[in-house]
């Protein structure tokens, strides 16, 4: 039987709220009619704020349950809309809150943290007001852009991973990265170099990765391509000339071959076109070497606040032994080590542990012990290899540590746990396991690490109840 289709409908709708994914949420109920039960249509609208009244076009409206659309016209701005931003400027999925006034962004994120904790029956009176930024623009020290098949170089459209929106400017990127983007786009056009087409798996240029240190002023530029420079040597040489002439602080220019069809960036072979394979950066007075695949906090201003908060909540002193779980390259490890008797770090990525050891050595810290293990096995092996800490600090990925790891932490039994999270939902899920082991939520501090996005960092202290 042929599936019934319905006419396209044009609707004027009011945005009720913003979802955790950054969409404006609307629930539209179709009027009941013969053969219809009046079921609802969930509409997700991009680039809107609560209270906006917008006109949207929905193909086959009555035959759908969900739709993701851009609005056709802003009929009436909501009270939190930032009217200084052009109202229908095409923006990528990287900044879904760009049109919202910054104070409203902070309130949105604060409510998100409280909502997820409250759903798990935690006392939200211990949640402190969110720490925002004095200047919430151009704060990122890392940007990753995608080459589109038609000469675009930018970020993916919200809700449409196949479309790349060419970046003219960015509210997130420092000006130097915007300038690099335009230089590379001009170079691509001059040599008629094709962007990578995902469906046909054809084309040369895949991604552009830029890292910039606000502390040392060192710049890294990496092109991810489907083949080595070989037959493109003349273009590669000219790119070196253009970039080194314009950017005197360029210390690393790399051409990285990534021939696989996999979306995740990886290196089959790396060609250093200029300089070295890393840049130097600093955070809280500590020196770090940053490679292309190094995980490092993307907002150094707020990252320094997170480190300071971790030290404050942990109340570290020179008699304490500290464990940093999911330690990465040592962002929290080094400051904790400086203020404690001994520090152990556990991380599953071997390259991160190598970097953490090197960073500890570069900063003259001799009281560190780093181990390459997954979190659960590391907790088991640590007691025999190093001993038992007084404090456990963890900064897991966005998916959280998970029930198995959290139960292992509960059995491990340190008096205090400091948890740094980038996802309030996975954070609330994880904390329920510690509560079952007799831990109490003492204080929660949200931090706006990524203005104009839906992401929010949270740092908190849980303490074992004496009884």
C-alpha positions in Angstrom: 0.0 0.0 0.0 1.4 3.4 -1.0 2.2 5.6 2.0 -0.1 8.6 2.2 1.5 12.0 1.9 0.1 15.3 3.1 0.5 18.9 1.8 3.3 21.2 3.0 2.1 23.5 5.8 3.3 26.9 6.8 3.0 27.4 10.5 3.5 30.4 12.8 4.9 28.9 16.1 6.2 30.2 19.4 9.4 28.7 20.8 8.7 27.3 24.3 12.2 26.2 25.3 15.7 25.2 24.1 16.5 21.5 24.2 19.8 20.2 25.6 20.9 19.8 21.9 20.3 23.5 21.2 17.0 23.3 19.2 14.0 25.5 19.8 11.2 23.1 20.9 7.6 23.4 19.6 4.8 20.8 20.0 2.2 21.4 17.2 -1.1 19.5 17.5 -2.8 18.9 14.2 -6.6 19.5 14.3 -8.5 16.2 14.4 -10.1 15.2 11.1 -11.4 12.1 9.5 -8.9 9.3 9.7 -6.6 11.4 12.0 -6.2 11.2 15.8 -4.9 14.7 16.1 -1.4 13.5 17.0 1.3 15.9 17.7 4.2 17.0 15.6 7.5 17.8 17.4 9.3 20.7 15.6 12.9 21.5 16.4 13.9 24.9 15.0 17.5 26.1 14.7 18.9 29.5 15.7 16.1 30.6 18.0 15.5 31.5 21.6 12.6 31.0 24.0 9.7 33.3 23.2 10.6 33.8 19.5 7.6 33.7 17.2 8.7 32.3 13.9 7.2 31.1 10.6 8.3 27.6 9.5 7.6 25.4 6.5 6.9 21.7 7.2 6.7 19.3 4.2 4.3 16.5 4.7 3.4 18.0 8.1 0.5 15.7 9.0 2.5 12.6 8.0 5.4 13.3 10.4 6.0 13.0 14.1 9.3 15.1 14.1 10.8 17.8 11.9 14.1 19.8 12.1 13.8 23.1 10.3 15.3 26.5 9.9 12.7 29.3 10.3 11.6 31.3 7.3 10.9 34.5 9.1 11.3 35.9 12.6 7.9 37.4 13.3 8.6 38.5 16.9 11.9 38.2 18.9 11.8 36.6 22.3 12.8 38.6 25.4 16.2 36.9 25.6 17.2 37.3 21.9 20.4 39.2 21.3 19.3 41.7 18.6 22.9 42.7 17.9 23.3 39.5 16.0 21.8 39.5 12.5 18.5 37.6 12.9 18.9 35.1 10.1 22.7 34.8 9.7 23.6 31.2 8.7 25.4 29.7 11.6 26.8 26.2 12.1 25.8 23.7 14.7 28.8 24.8 16.8 27.0 27.8 18.4 23.3 27.1 18.9 23.0 29.7 21.6 24.7 32.5 19.7 21.4 34.4 19.4 20.7 34.3 23.1 21.8 37.1 25.5 24.7 35.9 27.5 22.9 36.3 30.9 20.1 34.1 29.6 22.7 31.5 28.4 24.1 31.3 31.9 20.6 30.9 33.4 19.8 28.1 30.8 22.9 26.2 31.8 22.4 26.7 35.5 18.8 25.3 35.1 20.2 22.3 33.2 22.6 21.4 36.0 19.9 21.7 38.6 17.3 19.8 36.6 19.5 16.7 36.1 20.6 16.6 39.7 17.0 17.1 41.0 15.8 14.3 38.8 18.1 12.0 40.8 16.9 13.4 44.1 20.0 15.4 45.0 19.8 18.5 47.1 20.1 21.4 44.6 20.6 24.0 47.4 24.3 23.1 47.3 24.5 24.3 43.7 26.3 27.7 43.5 25.7 30.4 40.9 27.4 29.6 37.6 30.7 31.2 36.8 30.5 33.0 33.5 33.1 34.8 31.4 33.7 38.6 31.4 34.3 38.4 27.6 32.6 35.3 26.2 33.8 35.6 22.6 36.9 34.3 20.7 38.0 32.2 23.7 38.9 28.9 22.0 42.5 27.8 21.6 41.5 25.0 19.2 39.3 24.9 16.1 38.6 22.1 13.8 37.0 22.9 10.4 35.7 20.7 7.6 36.3 21.1 3.9 33.0 20.8 1.9 32.7 19.4 -1.6 32.0 22.8 -3.1 34.9 24.9 -1.7 33.4 25.5 1.7 35.6 25.4 4.8 33.7 25.7 8.0 31.5 23.8 10.4 28.6 21.5 9.9 25.1 22.9 9.9 23.1 22.2 13.0 21.0 19.1 12.4 22.6 18.4 9.0 26.0 16.8 9.2 26.3 16.6 5.4 26.2 20.3 4.9 29.2 22.5 5.6 28.7 26.2 6.2 31.6 28.3 5.0 33.1 30.2 7.9 33.4 34.0 7.3 34.0 34.8 10.9 33.4 33.0 14.2 32.3 34.2 17.6 34.4 31.4 19.1 37.7 31.6 17.2 40.4 34.2 17.9 41.1 36.5 15.0 44.3 34.7 14.0 42.4 31.5 13.3 39.9 33.3 11.2 42.8 34.8 9.2 44.3 31.4 8.8 41.0 30.0 7.5 40.8 32.7 4.8 44.4 32.2 3.7 43.9 28.5 3.3 40.6 29.0 1.5 42.3 31.4 -1.0 45.1 28.8 -1.4 42.6 26.0 -2.1 40.9 28.1 -4.7 44.1 29.2 -6.4 45.2 25.5 -6.8 41.6 24.2 -7.5 42.1 21.5 -4.8 38.9 19.5 -4.2 37.3 19.1 -0.8 36.4 15.6 0.4 33.0 14.3 -0.6 31.8 11.8 2.0 29.3 10.0 -0.2 31.7 9.3 -3.1 34.8 9.2 -0.8 36.6 11.4 -3.3 38.6 14.6 -2.9 41.8 15.7 -1.2 41.1 18.2 1.6 39.3 16.8 4.6 39.8 18.9 7.7 41.7 21.9 9.1 42.9 21.8 12.7 44.3 25.0 14.3 45.8 25.3 17.8 46.9 28.6 19.3 48.4 29.3 22.7 47.2 32.6 24.2 50.1 32.3 26.7 53.0 31.6 24.4 51.6 33.0 21.1 52.6 29.8 19.3 50.4 28.7 16.3 49.9 25.1 14.9 48.1 24.4 11.6 47.3 20.9 10.4 45.8 19.9 7.1 44.1 16.4 7.1 44.1 15.1 3.5 43.5 11.8 1.7 47.0 11.5 0.3 50.6 12.7 0.9 52.0 15.9 -0.6 53.7 14.0 -3.5 52.0 15.3 -6.6 50.8 18.4 -4.7 54.4 19.4 -3.7 54.3 22.8 -5.5 51.0 23.7 -3.8 52.4 22.5 -0.4 55.5 24.6 -0.8 53.5 27.6 -1.7 51.3 27.1 1.3 54.4 27.1 3.5 55.5 30.4 2.0 52.1 32.0 2.4 51.5 31.0 6.0 55.1 31.6 7.3 55.0 35.1 5.6 51.7 36.1 7.1 52.0 34.3 10.5 55.5 34.8 12.0 54.4 32.8 15.1 53.7 29.6 13.1 55.8 26.9 14.7 54.1 23.8 13.4 52.6 23.2 9.9 51.7 19.6 9.2 50.2 17.7 6.2 48.6 14.6 7.7 47.4 11.8 5.4 44.1 10.3 6.4 43.0 7.9 3.7 40.4 5.9 5.6 36.7 6.6 5.1 36.2 6.8 8.9 34.9 10.1 10.1 37.2 10.2 13.2 40.4 12.1 12.4 43.4 9.9 12.4 46.9 9.9 11.0 48.2 7.4 8.5 51.4 9.4 7.9 52.5 12.8 9.0 54.6 15.3 6.9 56.1 18.2 8.8 56.0 21.1 6.3 57.4 23.6 8.7 58.7 23.7 12.3 58.0 21.0 14.8 55.2 18.6 15.7 54.0 20.4 18.8 53.4 23.8 20.4 54.1 25.0 23.9 51.3 26.2 26.1 50.8 27.2 29.7 48.0 26.9 32.2 48.0 28.0 35.9 51.7 28.7 35.6 52.6 25.2 34.3 54.1 24.4 30.9 52.6 21.8 28.5 53.6 20.4 25.2 50.5 20.1 22.9 50.5 17.7 19.9 47.7 17.5 17.3 45.8 14.8 19.2 46.5 16.1 22.7 43.3 16.6 24.8 43.8 20.0 26.4 41.1 22.4 27.8 39.9 24.5 24.8 39.1 27.6 26.9 42.2 28.5 29.0 40.6 31.3 30.9 37.8 29.1 32.3 40.2 26.0 32.6 42.4 28.0 35.0 39.3 28.7 37.1 38.4 24.9 37.1 41.9 24.0 38.3 41.7 26.7 41.1 38.3 25.3 42.1 39.6 21.7 42.2 42.4 22.8 44.5 40.0 24.7 46.7 37.5 21.9 47.0 40.1 19.2 47.5 41.8 21.3 50.2 45.0 19.7 49.3 48.0 20.0 51.6 51.6 18.6 51.6 50.6 15.6 53.7 48.0 14.3 51.2 48.3 11.7 48.5 46.1 12.4 45.4 44.8 10.2 42.6 43.8 11.9 39.3 41.6 9.4 37.3 41.2 10.1 33.6 44.3 12.4 34.0 45.0 13.1 30.4 48.2 15.1 29.9 48.1 16.4 33.5 46.0 19.5 33.4 44.8 18.9 37.0 47.6 16.5 37.9 50.5 19.0 37.9 48.8 21.7 40.1 47.6 18.9 42.5 51.1 17.4 42.6 52.7 20.8 43.5 50.4 21.2 46.4 50.4 17.6 47.7 52.8 14.9 49.0 52.4 12.6 46.1 50.2 12.3 43.0 49.2 9.3 40.8 47.5 9.7 37.4 45.6 7.0 35.5 44.7 7.3 31.8 43.9 4.7 29.1 45.6 6.6 26.3 49.3 5.8 26.2 50.3 9.0 24.4 48.6 11.1 27.1 50.5 9.3 29.8 53.8 9.9 27.9 52.9 13.5 27.7 51.9 13.7 31.4 55.3 12.3 32.4 57.1 14.7 30.2 55.1 17.6 31.4 55.8 16.7 35.0 59.5 16.6 34.2 59.4 19.9 32.3 57.8 21.5 35.4 60.3 20.0 37.9 57.8 17.7 39.7 59.4 14.6 41.1 56.4 13.4 43.2 54.2 12.0 40.3 53.4 8.5 39.2 51.5 7.9 35.9 50.0 4.6 34.8 48.4 3.6 31.5 45.3 1.6 32.4 41.6 1.8 32.0 39.9 3.4 35.0 38.6 0.1 36.6 41.8 -1.9 36.3 43.9 1.1 37.3 42.1 1.4 40.6 42.9 -2.2 41.3 46.5 -2.1 40.2 47.3 1.3 41.9 47.1 0.0 45.4 49.8 -2.5 44.8 52.0 -0.3 42.6 51.7 3.0 44.5 49.4 2.8 47.5 46.1 4.4 48.6 45.3 8.1 48.1 43.5 10.4 50.5 41.6 12.1 47.6 40.3 11.0 44.2 39.8 13.5 41.4 38.2 12.5 38.1 37.5 14.3 34.8 35.8 11.7 32.6 34.7 12.1 29.0 31.3 13.5 28.1 29.7 10.1 28.4 30.7 10.0 32.0 32.6 7.4 34.0 29.7 4.9 34.0 28.3 2.6 36.7 31.1 0.1 36.7 33.8 2.7 37.3 31.7 4.6 39.8 31.1 1.4 41.8 34.8 0.8 41.7 35.5 4.3 43.1 32.9 3.7 45.8 34.7 0.4 46.8 38.0 2.2 46.6 36.8 4.4 49.4 38.7 7.7 49.5 37.2 10.2 52.0 36.7 12.8 49.3 35.9 12.8 45.6 36.2 15.8 43.3 34.4 15.3 40.0 34.8 17.6 37.0 32.1 17.0 34.4 31.3 18.3 30.9 27.8 16.7 30.9 25.3 17.4 33.7 23.2 14.3 32.6 26.0 11.8 32.8 27.2 13.5 36.0 23.9 13.0 37.8 23.8 9.4 36.6 27.3 8.8 38.0 26.7 10.4 41.3 23.9 8.1 42.2 26.4 5.2 42.5 28.6 7.1 44.9 25.6 8.0 47.0 24.9 4.2 47.4 28.4 3.9 48.9 27.7 6.6 51.6 28.9 9.7 49.8 27.1 13.0 50.3 27.0 15.9 47.8 28.7 18.8 49.6 29.1 21.6 46.9 28.4 22.0 43.2 29.9 24.8 41.0 28.8 25.1 37.4 31.3 26.9 35.1 30.5 28.2 31.6 33.4 26.7 29.7 31.9 27.1 26.3 29.7 30.2 25.8 27.3 30.1 22.9 27.1 26.3 23.1 24.8 24.1 25.2 27.8 22.6 27.0 28.4 23.4 30.7 31.2 22.2 33.0 30.5 21.3 36.6 32.9 20.7 39.4 31.7 19.3 42.7 32.8 17.7 45.9 31.4 14.5 47.4 32.5 13.4 50.9 32.0 10.1 52.6 29.6 10.4 55.5 31.1 9.4 58.8 28.9 6.9 60.6 
